[in-house]
Amino acid sequence: MTKNEILMLDALKKGRDLYGVVAVKAEFEAEGTRPDELLRLLELAQRADLKVALKIGGCEAVSDLFSSLLYGIDYVIAPMVETPYALSKFIDAKSKTHDPEQSRTSFLYNLETQTALENLSSMAPLAKAGGVGVVFGRVDFTLSRGLARTAINDASITDAVLQVARVCAEADLELVVGGSVSVDAIDVLRQFRAVRLDRFETRKIIFEGAAATRDTIVAGIENAVQFELLWLKNKRDYYDRIAKEDFARIEMMEKRASLSRH
């Protein structure tokens, strides 16, 4: 392990023991996690005894679902599911790839647009029957309303999440909240928790819902930010080494090519 990976592992163990961290997260969708990056994250999660969540490329991304099975992913999230039809496609796809009698994987769909919110009442029974929970993506939802990203903690966005929390509580659906989770979001996270909040997440770190109500939440979020910073630095250094590993041979071959032309 690199020095940064050792520090990342320490941050994960600290998060697990002190701050209610339950999983790490990767994305095939917007983040574009590469296989080698995912393998590094899987090793860190295994060493820290944490679960792994993966956002796949779409509601019917069957290859991604097979990959999630191969990697032993615990939580699979389908993005941009806005209608009952799209949700049905996700349910059908995951039924083809994961045997419900043997799989330990949990499935969720991303509610991240105004359209998805308007369709929630018709989607909740389908989600319940299909064994699919909800991840509320606050950033994309805010942008889908034509608001600036900075409006993410505004009352109108909080009210929308609370509306979803009430539906999830009534239908007994898992609810996870993400999107710019920082210390500024603590008050609204506690409001969600009072109705229904099973987990909440930063870009890479997932907390249990109860963590939002503890006195350690500020330190927990700061620890998550530190992990993500180390992750980015480690990624930068890794690809920098790859980019430079053939410099000497390229220079030698260029000299040979130049000599052969003369």
Secondary structure, 3 states (H helix, E strand, C coil): CCHHHHHHHHHHHHHHHHHCEEEEEEECCCCCCCHHHHHHHHHHHHHHCCEEEEECCCCCCHHHHHHHHHHCCCEEEECCCCCHHHHHHHHHHHHHHCCCCCCCCEEEEEECCHHHHHCHHHHHHHHHHHCEEEEEEHHHHHHHCCCCHHHCCCHHHHHHHHHHHHHHHHHCCCEEEECCCCHHHHHHHHHHHHHCCCEEECCCEEEEHHHHHCCCHHHHHHHHHHHHHHHHHHHHHHHHHHHHCCHHHHHHHHHHHHHHCC
